[in-house]
Structures are given as structure tokens and as C-alpha cells.
Amino acid sequence: MIHLPIYRFGRPYRSLDIQTAVHHRTREPFVEVSYANAGLIRRDLMNLPAARAALARVPIDELMTRAEKAAEHFLTGTLPLDPLAGTTQSPQDYVEQVSATTGLPWVMARRNMRKVHGVLSRVREVFAGLTRGLEPRVLDEGVGQADGRAVSFFPRGHALGVVLPNNSPGVHALWAPAPAMKMPVVLKPGSAEPWTPARIVQAFLAAGYPPEAFGYYPAEHGAAAEVLRLSGRGMVFGDVASTSRWKNDPRIEVHGPGYSKVVLGEDEIDNWQQHLDVLVTSAVDNGGRSCVNASGVWVPRRGREVAEALAARFAAVTPKPAEDEAAQLAPFADPGVASRISAMIDRDLREAGAVDLTQPLRGNRLVQFNGCTYLLPTVVWCERRDHPLANREFLFPFVSVVEVPEAKIPDAIGPSLVVTAITRNEAFARRFTASPHIDRLNLGAIPTMQIGWDQPHEGNLFDHLYGRRAIQQAVGV
């Protein structure tokens, strides 16, 4: 059976604690993963200053060049999988392995590979966007110039600790630029998706990065907390329950549900049919598994019409085999999770004011196909914005359509990771740019899933890793 070891800052390590991830369809053991306990993690993380020093010795221009090489290794290379056993992983091996334990169809796994490749291959562009054009060498020299003034930045910690999810490999694009910014990473992978962070690490190593800069620690939740507590700066992914303990810790960047939305303005609502593709793409791409997938469509009127048209499009999306290039849905690796989500939706539908418009068109939401459990795309028409389903997010294509007067938008839509505001009304658009509750804003018919590499996606990685200090220099110094 395949085995994935712990990676202890340059040393692969096979643990006595072995956990098994199963194939999502057969439920048979598929991969053995070495798990780290809290004591091992605490002991290893005492060496983080040395890990940071290993990266600090390499000029940042060279690190960025190596990151660009790592992008190619990640996308096209055959890389070590278990160096202790001599096993390797081709790109197709990776695609099939990710699919096996997460349920993600092959086409989606490859698409997410390209997303990670994109952020690494454009790391200079990413750095320029995150730093607003700062010269990278300021991290080499400690002092630089910006807008004719002296600037200096300091690392907020010795490493970035990341507790990762299982839902989609594309989220790894958020932390992947950190080593190119001279910051070691300590990674705790998701139990069902250990593949992507392990492959990214091996890609960096193949590109010539110092092995001491990478820690990879599969672990139980309790031990995973040590990664966040001891790394200096952290990043955590998960649902509200798993991330709530960190939301008030300024050292930790929390990536929970996105509650992303598409809004049609009063000036565009009568053209809603022209924008239907944007609504569908925003909700269905990547199987609805991303925090940037739209889970809400908010309109000033004609809401029922929009919802019915969306429902017709959603009802045409059906399960397909994992290897089918036309696959748009991912099964749930844990069938019990799908059952609980569907039951939760049905419970809330019993409260007056909302109706599932897809159910009459395609029957049950919870279905079996090819030995796997799926939730079929669902559109709920909410007659009132305070209904429990008006602002919800689930790990499949789910959209609530809500009607609210334009004058109450964007305040009514609540906190949102991404908002696509389809309007040509400048005054209406300014209300979105002034909102403190929107992390990423698309003005115009841009799918919520569309990401620009020169813009922060969720939070600013550079600002999270580095602080700016006041500095003055005497003449001649």
C-alpha cells in the first residue's frame, strides 16, 4: 500500500502511528499516512529559527526563480512520494490519488493543479500585487525604497503554520508563495487530502529549495493546534466550528465559509438572462466546493424568475464517472456528511418562506451513482432575507436566490468573501467599494471563481508574514 511519511525539515520519517485514508467509492484502505503527535511537533518546531535562516541565506530573486521551476515540477514532474520507500508520483498518479480519497473528478483535480501552478509560475506578479509594487530585494537587504522613502520590513514569525482542508486542492495556492518570500512552512494536511501539500513540498525541493524550510505533519486535531500555536504566523481552513477558536487571534488568518454572492443591480435585473452563465459558473465550477463559489444570488426584483431559470440549468447537471472530462460534480468521500447536509436543508425548508425549485425537476437531492454518494445542485427561492437558507453555504452547488430592494444592498447581504456586483450604476457600485464586509469585489459580469494573481484572494499573505517598521537614515549611512 502507498505510504506518506512525515517530513521533518529535511528528514522523511515513518511514524509508529499510521492512519489510513480510504477510497471514496470502494471504502477500501488506499493510503497509509504517518501521523505526528504533539510532542514530536513541539520538539521539531524548536528548530524554526534554523529553518528561517536557511531561506534567508538565499537571495529572493533566486527563490522566485526556483519557485517558477517548482511550478513546472508540480505540474509535469514525476516526484518522490515516499523517499524512504523509493516510491514516486507522476502527474496522473497525483490526479488519481486525489480523486480516490476526496472524490474530486480527474478534470477538477487537473484544473486545481493548474491553479497551484499558476500562482507559483507568477510568483513575481503575486509579490508585486501583495506588496503594491515593493522591490523584492528589500527582504534581502532589510531596507529599501518605496515612493522615494526608506522602508523596512521584519518577519512576524519564524514560519507560517498551515492547517489545511480536504475540500479542494486549489486552496493551496494561498500559502504556496510563502517560501518564495523567505518564510518556511509547517503544513498539517487534511486527512483525506494529504497529496497536494506533499507534492508542493517535493516540487520546491526539486527546484533547489533548502530542505530545512519545509515541515509536513499529518496529525490529529489536537496536535495540529501546536502547528498554529508555535509557528509564529498561522493559517487555518475549515468550517465555523473548527476555526472559531482562532478567529480572535491576530497571529492566525482564518479561512472559513465564504458566503460568496452575485448581486444584480436595478439597472441590470431586466437583463438577467444575459448573466445566467455567470451565475451558473459561479456556483457550479469546481463542484461547488470552494469558498469562492457563489452560494447566494441577490436581486432587487424578478427573483422567482431568476431562481426558476437557475433551477432548470442546475437540474441538467448530473453525476458522471471520475474519469469523465465532462464531470461537474464531486461525490462525498464520507456519505454520512452528504446525508446530514441534505437533512439540514430539508429541515430548514420546513420553515415557511423558502422552496427548493430543483426538486420537482430532478427528484431527490441525495443520490447514489457508480457506488458513490452525491448531492445534486440545488436552488432555493427565499421569499424573505431572514430565512435560515437565505445566507448558507454547503460543499456542493447550492444557491439561494433572495429578493431585496437595491437601497438595502450591500448591507443586507452580510459578510462575503467574494461579491460579483453586476451593475453600471456608479453610485450603487460605490456602496460596494465602501463596504467593510466584502473581501474581494468583482464589478461587472465576472464569475466569483475568477481570480487575479496580482490581487490578494483572501487576506494579504505578505502583510500577514511581514510587518513594516518606521525607519530613518542619517545622511551617508
N, C-alpha and C positions, 0 to 999 in steps of 0.2 A: 504494500500500500504506500501511496505517496506520503512523505513526511515533510513538515515545515519546521525548521528549528528556530529557536530564539536567536537574535543577533545582538551580541553584547559588545557594541562599539569595536568592531573589528574581529570578533570571535563568534562563529556559529556554535550553538550549544544545544545539545539534546537533553531535555529535562526528564526527570522521573515522572512528572505529572503530564500525562498525554491525554488530550481531549480529541474527540473525533467529530468531524463535521460530516453530515450525511448528504447523499444525492437527493435533490429535492423531489425527484419523481419516484425513484425506487425505494427511498428511505434506507438504503444500504450504506454502511460506512464508506466514505470516499477519500478522506484525507485525515491523517493524524497530525496534530499540531502540538508542539511543545509549549507548555504553559509556564509562566513565571509566577512565583509567589511574591508577596510584598517585600519580604526580606531581601530577596535577590535584587529586586528593582531598587530598593533603598541603597543597597551596597554599591551597585553599579553606578547609580546617579551621583555618588560622591565624586566620580571622576569627570563630571561635566566640564569643569574648567579646562581640563586637558583636551576634551573634545572641541571646545570652543577655540582653544589655542591652535589646534591642528588646521582649522579652517582659516583662522586669522592670518596664518603664515602665507596663504595663497592669495595673490592679487585678485581683486574682484573681477577684473576683466577676464582673467584666466578661468575663474569659477563660472562665469557666464558662458564662455566658450565651451567649457566642459558640460554645462547644463544643456547646451544646444546639441552636443554629441549624445548626452544621456537621452534626450528626446528620441533620437533615431534608434538607439539601443532598445528603448522601451517599446517602440512601435514595431520594429522589424527584427530585432536580435533574438538569438537563442541564448538565454541567460541561465546562470545557476539557479536551481530551485532549492536543493538541499546540498550545499557544498560538502557536508560530512559524508553523504552517500554518493556524491558524484552525479546526481540527477540534474537534468536541465529542463528548460521550459521554452518551447517555441512560441511565437505569437498565437498560432492556432491552438496549441496546448492551453495557453492562458485563457483564450476565449471560451474554450470548452470547460475548463475548470471553474471559471467564474460562473458560467451558466449552470454547472452541475450543482453548486452549493447555494446559489442565490435564486435560481430560476430565470435569470435575465436571458432573453434570447440572444443568439450569437450576434445578430446585426446590431443590437443595442450595446453589447459588450465592445464590439469593434468601434462603434461610434464614441463610446466613452474613452476608449484607448486614444482616439484622435483628439479628444478634449485635453487629456493629460499631455499628449504630445504637443498640442498647440501652445499650452502655457509654458512648457519648457523650451520649445523652439523659439518662442517670442519673449524670452525672459528679459531681454533688454528693454523691449517695449513695455512689458509689465512693470519693470522697475521704474521706468520714466513716468508711467501713469500713476503709480502708487506714491512717488516722491515729488510729483509735479515738476519733473524735469531736472531733478538733482543729478549732478555728476556722480556716477557710482564710486569714483576713486576717493570720495570723501570718507568712505568706510575703511579704506586702506590707510589714509593719512591722518584721520581723526579730525581734521579741519579742512574746510573748503570754502567755496564762494557760491552764493546764490543771490541773484539780483544785486550784485555788487557789494554784498555784505558777507562778513565772515560767518560761517555756520559750523556747528559741531554737533555730532550725534553720539550717543552712548547706548550700548546694549542694555535692555531692561532685564535681561536674564542670560544665563549661560546656554540655554537651549529652548526649543519650542517642543513642548509635550502635547501630543495629539491623541485624543480618544476618538476612534473612528467608527462609522456606522456600517450597516450591511446593505443599505438600500440601493446605492448606485456608485460605481467606480469614479464617476465624474467629479465627486466631491473632493477627490484627492488633488485636484488642480488648485485648491485653495491653499494647501500647505506646501505643495511641491516647490515653489520658488524659494523657500526659506534657506536651503543650503547655499544657493547662489548668492544670498545676502549675508553669507558668513555666519549662519546660525545653524548649529546642529539640531537634529530632530530626534525625538524619542516617541516612537509610534506604538500605540496599542490598537491592533486591528480589530475589526468586527469579527465575531465568532464564525459567521457564515461567509465572510469575505476577507480572508487573510491574504489573498493573492495579489491584489493591486499594490498595497504598500510594500510588500516583499519584492515585487518586480521593479518598482520605482527605485528602491534601495540598490538592487543589483544593477540597474541601469546607471545610477550615479557612480557605483564602484567601477563598472566597465569603462566609464568615461574618465576615470582617474581621480575621483574624489577621495580624500583621506578616509579610510575605513572607520577611524575613530569617531567620525562625525555622525554615525547612524546607530540608533538603538531601535530594536524591533522586539516588542514584548507582548505576545498574546497572553492574556491574563483574565481572571475573573474580575467582576466589577470592583470589589474591594481593593484588590491590588492595583487596578487601573487608576484608582484615585491617587495613588502615590506618584504616578506619572505626571498628573496635573499639579500636585502639591509641591513637587520637588524640582520641576524643570525651570522654574523662573517665570516663563510665559507659557500659556496653555491655550488649547483649542478643543472644544468638546462638541460632538454631534449627538443628537438623539431627540426623543420626544420631550414633552414638558416635564414628565415625571423624572426622567433620568438626568435632565440638565438643570433642574430648578435649584439644586444646592449650590450651583456655581454662578447663578445669574447676578449676584451682588458682589462677586469677587472681581476686582478690576484687572487681575492678572490673567483671567480666563475669558477668552472670546467664545460666546455660546452660540451655537448654530442649531436652533430648534426648528419647529414648524415655520414655514414661510408665509402662509396665508396670502399668497400672491394673487393678483387680480387684474382683470381687464375692465376698464371703465369706458363707456361710450358717452360722449357729451351730447347735449341737446342739439348741437349743430350737425351731429353725425348719426343720430339714432335712426333717422329715416333712411340712412344708407347702410343699415346694419348687415344686409345680405352681402355687401361688398367686403365686409370684415369677418365673415363667418370662418374663413380659412385660418385667420389669425387666432380666433377663439379656439378652434379645434386643435391647432398646433400647440397653442399654449398649454392646453390641458392634457393632451394625449401623448405628446413626444416623450420618449424615454419611459413609456409605460405608466406615466403619471407618478413616477417615484421620486421626483426631485422637488426640493423646496422651492424651486423657481417655476414649477408647474402651476398654472392658474387653477385655483380652487374656487374662484368666485368671478362672476360677471355682474357688474353693477350698471344699471341703466336708468335714465330718468323716466322712461315710458316704453311701451311696446314690449315689456318684459316677457309676457307669456308667449308672444310670437317668437322672440329670440330663443327662449327656452325650448319650445317645440321644435324649432329648426335644429338646434344643437342636439336634441334628443334623437332626431332622425339620423343625424350624422354619427352620433355615438353608437346607436344600435347596430350600425353596419360594421363596427369593429368587433371582430370575433377572435377567439384563441387560435393559434397556429403552432405547429411544431417549433421547437427551439431553433432548428437549423434553417427554418423558412425565412428568406430575406425580406418577406413582407410582414413578418411578425410585428405587432404593435403592442401586445400585452405581455406581461410577465406573470407567471404563476407565483403563488406564495410558497416559499420554502417550508413554512410552518402552516399547514392547513387550518390549525386552530385559530391562528391570527385572522385569517380571512373570515372564518365563521363569526368570530367576535365582532369584527368591524361591520359585517353585514347586519348582525343582530342589533348593533348600536344604531345604525342608520334606521332600521325598521322601527326601533323603539321611539326614536325622535320623530319619525313620520306619523306616529300615532297622535302627536300633538297637532292641533288644528293650525292651518296656515301654510302647509307645505305638501307637495305631491311629487312623487317620483314619476317623471314623464317618460322615462325609458322602459320601465317595467312592462307597460302594455305592448311595447314594440318588440321586445326580445325575451320576455319571460323572466325567470329567476335571475337575480344578480349573482348569486353564488352557484358556480357550475363546476363540473368535472370535465376535463378534456385530456386525452392522452395520458391518463394516470395522474394528472396534476389538478390543483385547485386554483380557480381563478375568480376574481370579482370583475364582472363586466362593467364597462363605462356607464356612469350614472349621472343623469341631470335631474336636479331637484329645483322646481319652481317654488320660490318662497314668496308668499304674499305679504310678509312683513319682515322687516330687517332685524327684529329681535327674536326671530325663530331660532331654536338651537342649531339648525342646519344652515343658517344664513352665512356663517363665517366659520367653516370647519375645513379640515384638511385630512386626507387619508392617502394611503400608499397605493393608490390606483387612480385612474382618471375619474375624478369626481368633481362636479361643478354645481354650485348653487347659483341661480340667477335671481337677483334681487332688484326690485324697483324702488328708487328713492329720488326725490326731487334734486335736480342739479345743485340747487343752492345749499344742500346739506352734504354735498360731496366736496372734498375728500374726508371731512371729519367723520362721516358716518361709517366709512369702510373699515376703520380700525387700523392697528399696526399691520404693515405689509412689507415683506421683503422686497418684492418687485411689484410695481404697478405700471401697466401699459395704459396710458390715457389717450384715447383716440378722439382728438378734438383739434379744431383750427382756431378756437376761441382763445385769444391770448390771455384774457382776464381769467378764464377758467383754468388755463394751464398754469398761471402764476399761483393759483391756490395749491396746486400740487407741489410746485417747487418750494413753496413756503412751508409745507407740512413737515413737522418733525417726526412723523410716523412712517415715512416711506424711505427705505434704504436705497433702493435703486429705481430710477424713474425712466420709462420709455415714453417719449412724447411722439405720438403718431402710431401707425399700424405696425408695430414691431412686436413679435411674439415675446412673451415673458421669458422664454427659454433662450433667447438670443443674447449672447454675452460678448462684450467688447474686451479684448485683452488689455487695453490701455486704461481700463477703469476698474476700480475695486468692485468685486462682486458682492461681498457681504463683509463689511468691516474693511479696514485697511491693514494689510499684513505688515507693511513697513512700519507704520505708526505703532502697531502692536508690539513689534520687536525692538524698536529703537525710539529713544526719547531725544528731543532736541534740547541742548543746554545753551544758556547765554554765554557768549564768549566775546572778549575784546583783546585785540593785539596791539602792543606798542609798536611804533614805527621801527622797522628794522628787525623785528622778531619773526 
